[in-house]
Amino acid sequence: MNNKLARSFSRRAFTTIAALAAAASFGLTHVAAQAATDKPRVRLNTNLGTIVLELDAKAAPATVANFVQYVQDKHYDGTVFHRVIGNFMIQGGGFTPQLQQKPTRQAIAHEGANALANGGPRNTVGTIAMARTQDPHSATAQFFINVADNAFLDYRAATMQGYGYVAFGRVVKGMDVVNAIKSVATGAAGPFPSDVPKSPVVIQTATLEQ
């Protein structure tokens, strides 16, 4: 089952100095510097309740800086969880309720190896990771929250099959909301043949907690 899900995930859907340099190249220097010293928290207010995420900037500075910048830019406001697989993960942050994809900034570099070396989270229940296409260095705004232990998504090697998906934080409040989302009825909609909630699950606002 995991291999099947992994192939499906790939089809459809980023080292401290190096990462900060990468972040700077995307105009994220200030945010990266802040993220590198803090454990920022982000509040996702959805129409099913509130989820609070604690991000691990020490482990994955460029990935956290990228995510925080999208929060500060209000990119996630009004987007939906568009892909829900109850025994795998819930994915969002890229589409409107009408399933129109939102524009993003340039993709960021994969930093999975250093994230794990720095003690970062793995793809276990309740962690958040960046979604991407088959290109390991293609993550932009879309993310997912694991609702199962998905060790097969962790970084194993610098190969197309081994890069995995960068986990960069975890749910610290609102896991009941995550579980409610994973249980919604899904089906085909828009450009997707399956896994789209029949009633939109909307991220009404995403804000950085002070």
C-alpha positions, 0 to 999 in steps of 0.5 A, a space after each residue: 500500500 505504501 509504495 502505491 501511495 508513494 507513487 501516487 504522491 510523486 505523480 501528483 503533487 527542499 545546510 544551515 549556511 547553504 539553506 540560508 544562502 538559498 533563502 536569501 536568493 529568494 528574498 527570504 533573508 530576514 525571515 530565514 534569519 528569524 526562523 533560524 533562531 526560533 520555533 515559530 508557530 503558525 495557526 491555521 483557522 479552518 472551517 472545521 477548527 484550528 490547527 497550530 503548527 510548531 516549525 523546526 527552523 533549526 533543522 530545516 531553516 530554508 523550508 521553514 522560511 519559505 513556509 513562513 513567508 507564504 503565511 506572511 504573504 497571506 497566500 494560504 488564506 482561502 485555500 483548501 485541503 484539496 487531497 485527503 487520504 485518510 490512512 496517509 495524509 491531508 494536503 493543502 495550500 495550493 488551490 482555491 475552493 473552486 480548485 483553481 491553483 494559486 501562483 507561487 514563488 520559485 521552488 526551493 532546494 530540498 534540505 531533507 538530508 540536513 534536516 534529519 542530520 540536525 534532528 528534524 522530524 520524520 514523516 510520522 503522525 502529526 508532522 507537516 512536510 512540503 509537497 512536491 512533484 517528482 523533482 525533489 527540488 520543486 516544493 513551493 507552497 503546498 504542504 501536507 500533514 501526515 495522518 499515518 507513520 509514513 517512514 517511506 517518505 523520509 530522506 534516504 539518499 540523494 536519488 530520485 527515489 530516495 530524497 523523500 519529503 522534508 518534514 519541518 514541524 508538527 501539530 501541537 494543537 488541533 490534532 482532533 481537527 486534523 483527524 476530522 479532516 482526514 475523515 471527510 467524504 472525498 471523490 473526484 472534482 476539478 482536475 483530480 480523479 479522486 481524494 477531493 473533499 466533497 465539502 470544501 475544507 477551507 483554510 480561512 486564515 493562516 497567521 504567525 503566532 507572536 
